[in-house]
């Protein structure tokens, strides 16, 4: 009987070395909760209390924007906002409600340089996106204007979309969209003002137009409030020839959240 080949032996040895190294690292640097820094059993995890305080959207959700909804219907259901105004995209989902620990974690990534949160958040997005995922999707983030990107140094939506694409095995295009002009902050604006502020503010990057044609594009953003930004990007993708568009947000600001 022939023994294992050299490649198998080498792979097993490397796996053993990694396991030992990981164990030694945990002795020196024990895993900590990503929210409160308390002790946890695995890297990039939440402790029990923080998990309970993080408003994951796991029950019935709007099929258009991912907002949590009451009830236990099994078919596609739309929230009042999506019924009232319609959406240029097809379907949407969100991983968290934008409140409590959900809001705290989003702001830590967005303004606190907590890039270590990208890995667990990417996993949350992947789980939330399950009803949307189809073979051959093209994943792209909502862009930042170059001046805001220069100030912040990174686009949190691009980091999240890249991690999601990696987990799902999809193509990722970080610069599929661009913002040709800077827009004022959306904070404090009404729904109509938000949509007017974003009118024509997002477009498909000219050199990327060919990659959109005929594709199902999944657009990723960190927070969805009115949907104005995702609407602008969806309209741009469809105008460039996308077959259809779905959207995914890390957190959803919702009346029922």
Residue pairs with C-beta under 8 A, 6 or more apart in sequence:
4 12
30 39
31 39
31 40
31 41
31 42
31 43
31 44
31 45
32 38
32 39
32 40
33 39
33 40
33 45
33 46
33 47
33 50
34 44
34 45
34 46
34 50
34 105
34 114
34 116
34 117
34 120
35 46
35 47
35 50
35 53
35 54
35 101
35 104
35 105
36 47
36 49
36 50
38 47
38 49
38 50
39 47
40 46
40 47
44 116
44 119
44 120
45 120
46 54
46 120
50 101
53 100
53 101
54 96
54 100
54 101
54 102
54 105
55 68
55 96
55 97
55 99
55 100
55 101
55 102
55 257
56 95
56 96
56 102
56 124
57 66
57 67
57 68
57 93
57 94
57 95
57 96
57 97
57 128
57 252
59 68
59 69
59 72
60 68
60 69
60 70
60 71
60 72
60 73
60 77
61 67
61 68
61 69
61 93
61 94
62 68
62 69
62 77
62 78
62 79
62 81
62 82
62 92
63 76
63 77
63 78
63 82
63 91
63 92
63 131
64 78
64 79
64 82
64 87
64 89
64 91
64 92
65 79
65 81
65 82
65 87
65 92
65 94
65 224
65 227
65 247
65 249
65 252
66 92
66 93
66 94
66 128
66 224
66 248
66 249
66 252
67 79
67 81
67 94
67 252
67 254
67 255
67 256
67 257
68 97
68 252
68 254
68 256
68 257
69 77
69 79
69 256
70 256
71 77
79 254
79 256
81 227
87 227
87 231
87 234
88 231
88 234
88 235
88 238
88 245
89 219
89 230
89 231
89 234
89 244
89 245
89 246
89 247
90 244
90 245
90 246
91 131
91 132
91 246
91 247
92 132
92 224
92 230
92 246
92 247
92 248
92 249
93 128
93 129
93 131
93 132
93 247
93 248
93 249
94 128
94 224
94 248
94 249
94 250
94 251
94 252
95 121
95 124
95 125
95 127
95 128
95 249
95 250
95 251
96 102
96 105
96 106
96 124
96 250
96 251
96 252
97 251
97 252
97 254
97 257
98 106
98 223
98 225
98 251
98 252
98 253
98 254
98 257
99 257
102 251
103 251
105 117
105 121
106 222
106 223
106 250
106 251
108 114
108 117
109 115
109 117
109 118
109 121
109 156
109 159
109 222
110 156
110 222
115 154
115 159
118 159
118 160
118 163
119 163
121 160
121 163
121 250
122 160
122 163
122 164
122 166
122 167
123 163
123 167
124 250
125 160
125 163
125 164
125 220
125 248
125 250
126 164
126 167
126 168
128 248
129 164
129 168
129 218
129 248
132 218
132 246
132 248
133 168
133 218
134 216
136 170
136 215
136 216
137 168
137 170
137 171
137 215
137 216
137 217
137 218
137 246
138 170
138 171
138 172
138 173
138 176
138 211
138 212
138 215
138 216
138 217
138 218
139 161
139 162
139 164
139 165
139 168
139 170
139 171
139 172
139 173
139 217
139 218
139 220
140 161
140 172
140 173
140 174
140 176
140 177
140 217
140 218
140 219
140 220
140 233
140 237
141 155
141 157
141 158
141 160
141 161
141 162
141 174
141 176
141 177
141 219
141 220
141 221
142 157
142 177
142 202
142 219
142 220
142 221
142 222
142 229
142 230
142 233
143 155
143 157
143 158
143 175
143 177
143 178
143 179
143 202
144 152
144 155
144 157
144 179
145 179
145 181
145 182
145 183
146 179
147 182
148 182
149 155
155 174
156 222
157 220
157 221
157 222
158 174
160 220
160 222
160 250
161 172
161 174
161 220
162 172
162 174
164 170
164 220
164 248
165 171
165 172
166 172
170 218
173 208
173 211
175 205
175 208
176 204
176 205
176 208
176 211
176 212
176 217
176 237
177 202
177 203
177 204
177 205
177 219
177 233
177 236
177 237
178 202
178 203
178 204
178 205
179 201
179 202
179 203
180 201
180 203
181 200
181 201
183 197
183 198
183 201
184 197
186 194
186 197
186 198
186 225
186 226
186 228
186 229
189 197
191 226
191 228
194 225
194 226
194 228
195 226
195 228
195 231
197 228
198 228
198 229
198 231
198 232
199 232
200 232
201 232
202 229
202 232
202 233
202 236
203 236
204 212
204 236
204 237
204 239
204 240
209 240
209 241
212 237
212 240
212 241
212 242
213 240
213 241
213 242
214 241
214 242
214 243
215 242
215 243
216 242
216 243
216 244
216 245
216 246
217 237
217 242
217 244
217 245
217 246
218 245
218 246
218 247
218 248
219 230
219 233
219 234
219 237
219 245
219 246
219 247
219 248
220 247
220 248
220 249
220 250
221 229
221 230
221 247
221 248
221 249
221 250
222 249
222 250
222 251
223 249
223 250
223 251
223 252
223 253
224 230
224 247
224 249
224 251
224 252
224 253
225 253
227 247
230 247
230 249
234 245
234 247
237 245
238 245
